[in-house]
Amino acid sequence: MRTKIPWLLIYLRLALTLVAVWFGYIHLLGVPYVLLLALAAATDYYDGVLARRYNVETASLRQWDSIADTIFFIGVAVAIVICFPGIILKYVWGIVGIIAIEAIRYVYDYFKFRRGASYHALSAKIFGVCLLAATIQIMGFGVAEPLLPLALVAGILSELEGLVISIVLNEWRYNVKHIGKAIQIKKSIKR
């Protein structure tokens, strides 16, 4: 049973997406929303920790972890649109930039590898932490600065690194922590 816990945490994060949207719809902000974000962050952290501990980390699990993260933050974005549409309009440059690069990455990865990437790079982790902090600031306190612009820049850089990793690699891999690691993998395959 415990080997299924990482999957259950991913499913829980997917279910929390509906809660995130609902809380936004009914304007249940502040402490309740921050607690929701903390719970989602805990599921994200522990799905990987427990998968490694129980030796059940697979490419599929890592891909679904990434998918669950994306879906959850789309739900949070919907809640922000409902509660703070002015913030979305002010920072549309970063939001559109991240979405555009992510879309390019998905298309590129699909045509090159026939599936989406799941690198879990350090830059993606930094982006995730920045995005979580910015979301706590917005949904907990109703302000976006200074954390949202920083999170958006981190997101654009993270997405660009993911695209470069996909360009460098000749075959699909998961858990590629940075561009340097992708270059090492490519060099080791050539030998």
C-alpha positions as CSV (number, residue, x, y, z in Angstrom):
1,M,0.0,0.0,0.0
2,R,2.7,2.5,0.9
3,T,4.2,2.2,-2.6
4,K,0.9,3.8,-3.9
5,I,1.2,6.8,-1.6
6,P,3.2,8.9,-4.1
7,W,0.4,8.4,-6.7
8,L,-2.3,9.2,-4.1
9,L,-0.5,12.5,-3.3
10,I,-0.5,13.4,-7.0
11,Y,-4.3,12.5,-7.2
12,L,-4.9,14.6,-4.1
13,R,-3.1,17.6,-5.7
14,L,-5.3,17.2,-8.8
15,A,-8.4,17.2,-6.6
16,L,-7.1,20.3,-4.8
17,T,-7.3,22.1,-8.1
18,L,-11.1,22.1,-7.8
19,V,-10.9,23.4,-4.2
20,A,-8.5,26.2,-5.4
21,V,-11.0,27.3,-8.0
22,W,-13.9,27.0,-5.6
23,F,-12.2,29.0,-2.9
24,G,-11.6,31.7,-5.5
25,Y,-15.2,31.6,-6.7
26,I,-16.5,32.1,-3.1
27,H,-13.7,34.5,-2.3
28,L,-12.4,32.4,0.6
29,L,-9.0,34.0,0.7
30,G,-6.4,34.7,3.4
31,V,-5.5,31.9,5.8
32,P,-7.8,29.2,4.3
33,Y,-6.3,29.8,0.8
34,V,-2.7,29.8,2.2
35,L,-3.4,26.5,4.0
36,L,-4.7,25.1,0.8
37,L,-1.5,26.2,-1.0
38,A,0.6,24.7,1.8
39,L,-1.2,21.4,1.5
40,A,-0.7,21.3,-2.3
41,A,3.0,22.1,-1.8
42,A,3.3,19.3,0.8
43,T,1.8,16.8,-1.7
44,D,4.2,18.0,-4.3
45,Y,7.2,17.6,-2.0
46,Y,6.3,14.3,-0.5
47,D,5.3,12.5,-3.7
48,G,8.9,12.6,-4.8
49,V,10.4,12.0,-1.4
50,L,8.3,8.9,-0.8
51,A,8.7,7.6,-4.4
52,R,12.4,7.6,-3.9
53,R,12.2,6.2,-0.4
54,Y,9.9,3.3,-1.5
55,N,11.9,2.9,-4.7
56,V,8.8,3.4,-7.0
57,E,10.0,6.5,-8.8
58,T,9.2,6.0,-12.5
59,A,9.1,8.2,-15.6
60,S,5.3,8.0,-15.5
61,L,5.1,9.1,-11.9
62,R,7.5,12.0,-12.6
63,Q,5.5,13.1,-15.7
64,W,2.2,13.0,-13.7
65,D,3.8,15.0,-10.9
66,S,4.6,17.7,-13.5
67,I,1.2,17.5,-15.0
68,A,-0.5,17.8,-11.6
69,D,1.7,20.8,-10.8
70,T,0.6,22.5,-14.0
71,I,-3.1,21.7,-13.6
72,F,-3.1,22.9,-9.9
73,F,-1.5,26.2,-10.8
74,I,-3.9,26.7,-13.7
75,G,-6.7,26.3,-11.1
76,V,-5.0,28.8,-8.9
77,A,-4.6,31.2,-11.9
78,V,-8.4,30.9,-12.5
79,A,-9.0,31.8,-8.9
80,I,-6.7,34.8,-9.2
81,V,-8.6,35.9,-12.4
82,I,-11.8,35.7,-10.4
83,C,-10.5,37.6,-7.3
84,F,-7.8,39.9,-8.7
85,P,-8.3,40.4,-12.5
86,G,-6.2,43.6,-12.4
87,I,-3.1,41.6,-11.3
88,I,-3.5,39.3,-14.3
89,L,-3.8,42.2,-16.7
90,K,-0.8,43.9,-15.2
91,Y,1.4,40.9,-15.5
92,V,0.0,39.4,-18.7
93,W,3.5,39.7,-20.3
94,G,5.0,37.1,-18.0
95,I,2.0,34.8,-17.9
96,V,1.8,34.7,-21.7
97,G,5.6,34.3,-22.0
98,I,5.5,31.3,-19.7
99,I,2.5,29.7,-21.4
100,A,4.0,30.3,-24.9
101,I,7.4,28.8,-24.1
102,E,5.7,25.9,-22.3
103,A,3.5,25.3,-25.4
104,I,6.5,25.4,-27.7
105,R,8.2,22.9,-25.4
106,Y,5.3,20.5,-25.4
107,V,5.1,20.6,-29.2
108,Y,8.8,20.2,-29.6
109,D,9.1,17.4,-27.1
110,Y,6.2,15.6,-28.6
111,F,7.7,15.7,-32.1
112,K,11.2,14.9,-30.9
113,F,10.4,12.3,-28.1
114,R,6.8,11.4,-28.7
115,R,6.0,12.5,-25.1
116,G,6.4,15.4,-22.8
117,A,9.5,16.2,-20.9
118,S,9.8,15.8,-17.1
119,Y,13.1,17.2,-16.2
120,H,12.5,18.5,-12.6
121,A,15.4,20.8,-13.2
122,L,16.7,23.0,-10.4
123,S,15.4,26.1,-12.2
124,A,11.9,24.5,-12.2
125,K,12.1,24.0,-8.5
126,I,13.2,27.6,-8.0
127,F,10.3,28.7,-10.2
128,G,7.9,26.6,-8.2
129,V,9.0,28.1,-4.9
130,C,8.8,31.6,-6.3
131,L,5.4,30.9,-7.7
132,L,4.2,29.5,-4.4
133,A,5.5,32.5,-2.5
134,A,3.9,34.9,-5.0
135,T,0.6,33.0,-4.8
136,I,0.6,33.1,-1.0
137,Q,1.2,36.9,-1.2
138,I,-1.7,37.4,-3.7
139,M,-4.3,35.1,-2.2
140,G,-3.3,35.6,1.4
141,F,-2.7,39.4,1.3
142,G,-4.1,40.7,-2.0
143,V,-0.8,42.1,-3.4
144,A,1.4,40.9,-6.2
145,E,4.6,42.9,-5.7
146,P,7.4,42.2,-5.4
147,L,7.1,38.4,-5.6
148,L,5.0,37.9,-8.7
149,P,7.3,39.7,-11.2
150,L,10.2,37.7,-9.7
151,A,8.3,34.5,-10.1
152,L,7.4,35.3,-13.7
153,V,11.0,36.0,-14.6
154,A,12.1,32.7,-12.9
155,G,9.3,30.9,-14.8
156,I,10.5,32.2,-18.2
157,L,14.1,31.3,-17.4
158,S,13.0,27.8,-16.3
159,E,10.9,27.2,-19.4
160,L,13.8,28.3,-21.6
161,E,16.2,26.0,-19.8
162,G,13.7,23.1,-20.3
163,L,13.6,23.9,-24.0
164,V,17.4,24.0,-24.3
165,I,17.7,20.7,-22.4
166,S,15.2,19.1,-24.9
167,I,17.2,20.5,-27.8
168,V,20.5,19.2,-26.4
169,L,19.3,15.7,-25.6
170,N,19.0,13.1,-28.4
171,E,16.7,10.8,-26.5
172,W,14.0,11.2,-23.9
173,R,15.1,11.4,-20.3
174,Y,13.6,12.4,-17.0
175,N,15.1,14.1,-13.9
176,V,17.7,16.1,-15.8
177,K,18.7,18.7,-13.2
178,H,20.2,21.3,-15.4
179,I,21.7,22.1,-18.9
180,G,25.1,20.9,-17.8
181,K,23.7,17.5,-17.0
182,A,22.0,17.3,-20.4
183,I,25.4,18.1,-22.0
184,Q,27.1,15.4,-20.0
185,I,24.4,12.9,-21.0
186,K,24.8,13.8,-24.7
187,K,28.6,13.4,-24.4
188,S,28.4,10.1,-22.6
189,I,26.1,8.7,-25.3
190,K,28.5,9.7,-28.1
191,R,31.4,7.7,-26.6
